[in-house]
Amino acid sequence: MPSTQASAVATPAASSPRDRLAPPAELSDGSRRATVLQWIVTRGAMLTLLVAVEGSMTGDVSYYARSLHVLLHGGRIGETLQEYPIPVLGIMLPQYLVGGMNQSAFTVLFAASMLAVDGLFTALLWRTSGRRQGPAVTFWIWFVALLGPISYFRFDVVPATLTGAALLATVRRPAWTGALTALGAAFKLWPAILLPVFLLRRAHRGVILASFLACGAVLAVISLAIAGYDRSVSPLHWQSGRGLQIESLAAAALMLVRMVDPNGSWTVALSAYKAYEIAGPGVSAFITASTIATVIGVVVLVGLWLRAARRGDASLEVVGWMLVATAAIMTLTNKVLSPQYVLWLAGPLAALTVLLPRDRDAQRARVLLLTIAGLTHLDYPLLYANLVKPRALLPLATVILEARNVLLVVFAVLACQQVWVRTARAAAPR
């Protein structure tokens, strides 16, 4: 007798994700107004929290503005924001100029543009959910609210939503899938590793690959023409040179020891890479462990990919879970794990929820990620000062951080497990 979960995926009511999105529901002005109201209230609360408590959140945007000021006053593009790909300047520079090269105006415009990206993705989820507030819309609205204002004062929401949109585009517009993936990689590099996942869809493989290569080539040529080779690859060098960030899983053991012995041999300081890193005995060993974990993670992902590829044209649910698993493993095993990186997981999961609105395992993943977002927000920025410089709440801040990291591990395991289980199901006789 088939399991309840398997039946839920197969029944018409569950809207099988293999070939289409949820069918359009009868348009309800009341439902649309309720969704818009919920979005406005939660975003208003976030901005209120920013003004009242979390003003330090704007530090990175101020750094962007200072860098652009130097660039426009005799600086070199090869030395401007070297940690980011050149296309990022396509987001920032026009806003800085429109704002009259004023740092405060730029900060407002930058946050407003990220707010607009959030709104557009919410609208896309709403439309592809059958023009109603399904689980995908509800999850996204509350995930961003729980993560807090950091969503608008970094630009990670851009590649996160582009990745989610790329998955949804696979249903009817596969050419957009490749282009959106390339565009996401142009802003944050990591979406490039998702291309092989989309190529599991054999029916659209050529179109997806061609659009990715075409869009990527255009962006690469523009970057090379503007900044040259060295600046185009500088983000890779920047990442390789970074130390052990205190929020990463690799730093967990050292942060726990530091909690017990705050005046011991370990120190936390802002590095040249604009991140708080831990220094002291054992750090090099844990950086090496992070590298080994990354290699193991890649091996796991390759194994899952090959398993899915051997079973023919992968279903959208397998592709969706594989995207989530890939983002989770690459985030978790990295020696760098900034608070906003959890956005990378939410974009693909929200899109997957459109495809599997009633799936119990997707619901478990959403609950986990909502909890992760809330814990991340508690630590950054609310308790972060205690992690940087030992204070009275250091034990609480450390326990919350490690609880968040444990849940990230659980989330990654769940996603990998789902790829394994669903590829087995795909191979079963029908």
C-alpha positions in Angstrom: 0.0 0.0 0.0 1.5 3.4 -1.0 2.5 5.8 1.8 0.4 8.8 2.6 3.2 11.0 1.4 3.6 9.3 -2.0 -0.1 9.4 -2.5 -0.2 13.1 -1.8 2.4 13.7 -4.5 0.5 11.6 -7.0 -3.1 12.8 -6.5 -4.5 15.6 -8.7 -5.3 17.7 -5.6 -1.6 17.9 -4.9 -0.8 19.2 -8.4 2.0 17.0 -9.5 5.1 19.1 -10.1 6.4 17.1 -12.9 5.1 19.1 -15.8 3.3 22.2 -14.5 2.7 24.6 -11.8 -0.5 24.9 -9.7 -3.4 25.7 -12.0 -4.8 29.2 -11.7 -7.4 29.6 -9.0 -10.3 31.9 -9.3 -8.9 35.4 -8.7 -9.9 36.6 -5.2 -9.4 40.3 -4.6 -9.8 39.6 -0.9 -7.0 37.0 -0.9 -4.7 39.4 -2.8 -5.5 42.3 -0.4 -4.8 40.0 2.6 -1.4 39.0 1.1 -0.4 42.5 0.3 -1.5 43.7 3.8 0.6 40.9 5.4 3.6 41.8 3.4 3.3 45.5 4.2 2.8 44.9 7.9 5.7 42.6 8.2 8.0 44.8 6.2 6.9 47.8 8.1 7.7 46.0 11.4 11.2 45.1 10.1 12.0 48.7 9.1 10.6 49.9 12.5 13.0 47.5 14.2 15.8 48.8 12.1 15.2 52.4 13.1 14.6 51.6 16.8 17.2 48.9 17.5 19.3 47.7 14.6 20.8 50.8 13.0 24.2 49.1 12.9 22.8 46.9 10.1 23.6 49.6 7.6 27.3 49.3 8.0 28.0 47.2 4.8 25.9 49.6 2.7 28.0 52.5 4.1 31.1 50.6 3.1 29.7 50.2 -0.5 29.0 54.0 -0.6 32.6 54.8 0.6 34.1 52.5 -2.0 32.0 54.0 -4.8 33.0 57.5 -3.6 36.7 56.6 -3.9 36.1 55.1 -7.4 34.4 58.3 -8.7 37.1 60.5 -7.2 40.2 59.0 -8.9 40.0 55.4 -7.7 40.6 52.3 -9.8 37.9 49.9 -10.6 40.4 47.1 -10.0 40.6 48.1 -6.4 36.9 48.7 -5.8 34.8 46.1 -4.0 37.2 43.4 -5.0 35.3 40.8 -3.1 32.3 41.1 -5.4 31.9 40.3 -9.1 31.9 43.3 -11.4 28.2 43.1 -12.3 27.4 44.0 -8.7 28.5 47.5 -9.6 25.6 47.5 -12.0 23.3 47.4 -9.0 25.2 49.9 -6.8 26.7 52.5 -9.1 23.4 53.8 -10.7 21.8 54.1 -7.2 24.8 56.0 -5.9 24.6 58.4 -8.8 20.8 58.8 -8.6 21.2 59.6 -4.9 23.5 62.4 -5.7 26.6 60.5 -4.4 25.2 61.0 -0.9 25.7 58.1 1.5 22.4 58.5 3.3 20.5 58.7 0.0 22.3 55.7 -1.3 21.5 53.7 1.8 17.8 54.4 1.3 17.8 53.6 -2.4 19.8 50.4 -1.8 17.4 49.1 0.8 14.4 50.1 -1.4 15.8 48.2 -4.3 16.2 45.0 -2.2 12.7 45.6 -0.8 11.5 45.7 -4.4 13.2 42.4 -5.2 11.5 40.9 -2.2 8.2 42.2 -3.4 8.6 41.0 -6.9 9.5 37.5 -5.8 6.5 37.4 -3.4 4.3 38.4 -6.3 5.9 35.6 -8.5 5.2 33.0 -5.8 1.7 34.3 -5.4 1.0 34.1 -9.2 2.6 30.6 -9.6 0.7 29.3 -6.6 -2.5 29.9 -8.5 -3.0 33.6 -7.6 -3.6 32.8 -3.9 -1.5 32.9 -0.8 -0.4 29.3 -0.7 2.3 27.9 1.6 5.1 29.2 -0.6 4.0 32.8 -0.2 3.4 32.5 3.5 6.8 30.9 4.1 8.6 33.6 2.1 6.9 36.5 3.8 7.6 35.1 7.3 11.1 33.9 6.5 12.3 37.4 5.5 10.5 38.9 8.4 12.2 36.5 10.9 15.6 37.0 9.4 15.1 40.8 9.7 16.4 43.9 8.1 19.6 42.3 7.1 17.7 41.0 4.1 17.7 44.6 2.7 21.2 45.7 3.7 23.1 43.0 1.8 22.3 42.0 -1.8 22.1 38.2 -1.1 18.3 38.4 -1.7 19.1 38.9 -5.4 20.8 35.6 -6.1 18.4 33.8 -3.7 15.3 35.0 -5.6 16.9 34.5 -9.0 17.6 30.9 -8.1 14.0 30.4 -7.0 12.7 32.1 -10.1 15.0 29.8 -12.2 13.4 26.7 -10.8 9.9 28.0 -11.4 10.9 29.0 -15.0 11.9 25.4 -15.7 8.2 24.5 -16.0 7.4 26.6 -19.1 10.4 28.9 -19.9 13.5 26.8 -19.6 15.6 29.4 -21.5 15.0 31.7 -18.6 16.3 29.1 -16.2 19.8 29.2 -17.7 19.8 33.0 -18.0 18.6 33.6 -14.4 21.2 31.1 -13.1 24.0 32.9 -15.0 22.7 36.3 -13.7 22.7 35.0 -10.1 26.3 33.7 -10.6 27.3 37.1 -11.9 26.3 38.7 -8.5 27.4 36.0 -6.0 29.3 33.3 -7.9 27.7 30.4 -5.9 24.6 29.9 -8.2 26.9 28.7 -10.9 27.2 25.4 -9.1 23.4 24.9 -9.5 23.7 24.7 -13.3 24.3 20.9 -13.3 21.2 20.4 -11.2 19.0 22.1 -13.8 20.7 19.9 -16.5 19.1 16.9 -14.9 16.0 17.9 -16.9 17.0 16.2 -20.1 14.1 17.5 -22.1 15.3 21.1 -21.7 19.1 20.5 -21.2 20.2 22.1 -24.5 18.1 25.2 -24.0 19.1 25.7 -20.4 22.8 25.2 -21.1 22.7 27.5 -24.2 21.0 30.3 -22.4 23.4 30.0 -19.4 26.4 30.1 -21.7 25.1 33.0 -23.7 24.1 35.2 -20.7 27.3 34.2 -18.9 29.5 35.0 -21.9 27.9 38.5 -22.3 28.5 39.3 -18.7 32.0 37.9 -18.7 33.0 40.0 -21.8 31.5 43.1 -20.3 33.4 42.5 -17.0 36.7 41.9 -18.8 36.3 45.0 -21.0 35.5 47.2 -18.0 37.9 45.8 -15.4 40.3 43.3 -17.0 41.1 39.7 -16.0 42.7 40.3 -12.6 39.7 42.2 -11.2 37.2 39.7 -12.8 38.7 36.8 -10.8 39.5 38.8 -7.7 36.4 37.5 -5.8 37.9 34.0 -6.0 41.2 35.1 -4.5 39.4 37.1 -1.9 37.3 34.1 -0.7 40.3 31.8 -0.6 42.3 34.1 1.6 39.6 34.5 4.3 40.0 33.2 7.8 37.5 31.3 10.0 34.3 33.3 10.5 32.8 32.9 13.9 29.3 31.9 12.7 30.6 29.0 10.6 30.1 25.4 11.5 33.8 24.9 11.3 34.3 27.5 14.2 31.6 25.8 16.4 34.0 23.9 18.7 36.3 26.9 19.2 33.4 29.2 19.9 32.1 26.7 22.5 35.6 26.6 24.2 35.8 30.3 24.1 32.4 30.5 25.8 33.7 28.4 28.7 37.0 30.2 28.8 36.3 33.8 27.5 39.7 35.1 28.6 41.7 32.2 27.1 43.8 32.0 24.0 41.1 32.8 21.4 40.3 36.2 20.2 37.6 37.6 17.8 38.3 40.6 15.6 37.3 42.3 12.4 39.6 41.1 9.7 40.8 42.7 6.5 38.0 40.8 4.8 35.2 42.8 6.6 34.2 39.8 8.8 34.6 38.8 12.4 37.0 35.9 12.5 38.4 33.8 15.4 42.1 33.5 15.9 44.1 31.2 18.3 45.2 27.6 18.7 43.6 25.1 16.4 42.2 27.6 13.9 44.3 26.3 11.0 43.2 22.8 11.7 39.5 23.7 11.6 40.0 25.6 8.4 41.5 22.5 6.9 38.6 20.5 8.3 36.2 22.9 6.5 38.1 22.3 3.2 37.8 18.5 3.7 34.1 18.9 4.6 33.6 20.9 1.4 35.2 18.1 -0.6 33.1 15.5 1.1 30.0 17.6 0.5 30.8 17.9 -3.2 31.3 14.1 -3.4 27.9 13.6 -1.8 26.3 16.0 -4.3 28.0 14.4 -7.2 26.7 11.0 -6.0 23.2 12.3 -5.7 23.4 13.9 -9.1 24.6 10.7 -10.8 21.8 8.7 -9.0 19.2 11.1 -10.3 20.8 11.2 -13.8 20.7 7.4 -14.1 17.0 7.4 -13.6 16.1 9.4 -16.7 14.6 12.8 -17.0 14.5 14.1 -13.4 11.1 15.3 -12.1 10.9 18.9 -10.9 10.6 17.7 -7.3 13.9 16.0 -7.6 15.5 19.0 -9.2 14.0 21.3 -6.5 15.3 19.2 -3.6 18.7 18.9 -5.3 18.9 22.7 -5.5 18.1 23.0 -1.8 20.6 20.2 -0.9 23.3 21.9 -3.0 22.8 25.3 -1.5 22.6 23.8 2.0 25.8 21.8 1.8 27.9 24.5 0.2 26.7 27.0 2.8 27.3 24.7 5.7 30.7 23.4 4.9 32.2 26.8 4.1 34.6 28.5 6.5 32.6 31.7 5.9 29.0 31.8 6.9 27.5 35.3 7.2 24.0 35.7 8.6 22.5 36.7 5.3 23.7 33.4 3.6 20.6 31.6 4.9 18.7 33.5 2.2 20.4 31.3 -0.3 18.4 28.4 1.1 15.1 30.2 1.2 14.7 31.1 -2.4 14.9 27.5 -3.8 12.8 26.2 -0.9 10.1 28.7 -1.6 10.0 27.8 -5.3 10.0 24.1 -4.3 7.0 24.7 -2.1 5.1 26.1 -5.1 5.6 22.7 -6.8 4.9 20.7 -3.6 2.5 22.7 -1.6 1.1 19.8 0.5 4.3 17.8 0.8 5.1 17.0 4.5 8.9 16.9 4.1 8.8 20.3 2.4 6.8 21.5 5.3 9.4 20.1 7.8 12.1 21.9 5.8 10.1 25.2 6.0 9.7 24.9 9.7 13.4 24.2 10.1 14.4 27.2 8.0 12.0 29.6 9.7 13.5 28.6 13.0 17.0 29.0 11.6 16.1 32.5 10.4 14.8 33.5 13.8 17.9 32.2 15.6 20.1 33.9 13.1 18.4 37.2 13.8 18.7 36.8 17.5 22.5 36.4 17.2 22.9 39.0 14.4 22.6 41.8 15.3 20.8 41.5 18.6 23.4 39.5 20.5 26.3 39.8 18.2 28.4 42.2 20.4 28.6 39.4 23.0 30.1 37.1 20.4 32.7 39.6 19.4 33.7 40.8 22.8 32.9 38.5 25.8 30.1 40.0 27.8 27.4 38.8 30.2 25.3 37.2 27.4 28.2 35.4 25.7 26.8 31.9 26.8 23.3 32.7 25.5 24.6 34.1 22.2 26.9 31.1 21.7 24.2 28.5 22.5 21.8 30.2 20.1 24.6 30.2 17.4 25.3 26.5 17.9 21.7 25.6 17.9 21.3 27.4 14.6 24.2 25.5 13.2 22.8 22.1 14.4 19.5 22.9 12.7 21.4 23.8 9.5 23.0 20.3 9.6 19.5 18.8 10.1 18.2 20.8 7.2 21.0 19.7 4.9 20.6 16.1 5.8 16.8 16.3 5.2 17.3 17.8 1.7 19.9 15.1 0.8 17.6 12.4 2.1 14.7 13.7 0.0 16.8 13.6 -3.2 17.8 10.0 -2.4 14.2 8.9 -1.5 12.6 10.6 -4.5 15.0 9.3 -7.0 14.3 5.8 -5.7 10.6 6.5 -6.1 11.1 7.8 -9.6 12.8 4.5 -10.5 10.1 2.3 -9.0 7.6 0.6 -11.5 4.5 2.6 -12.2 
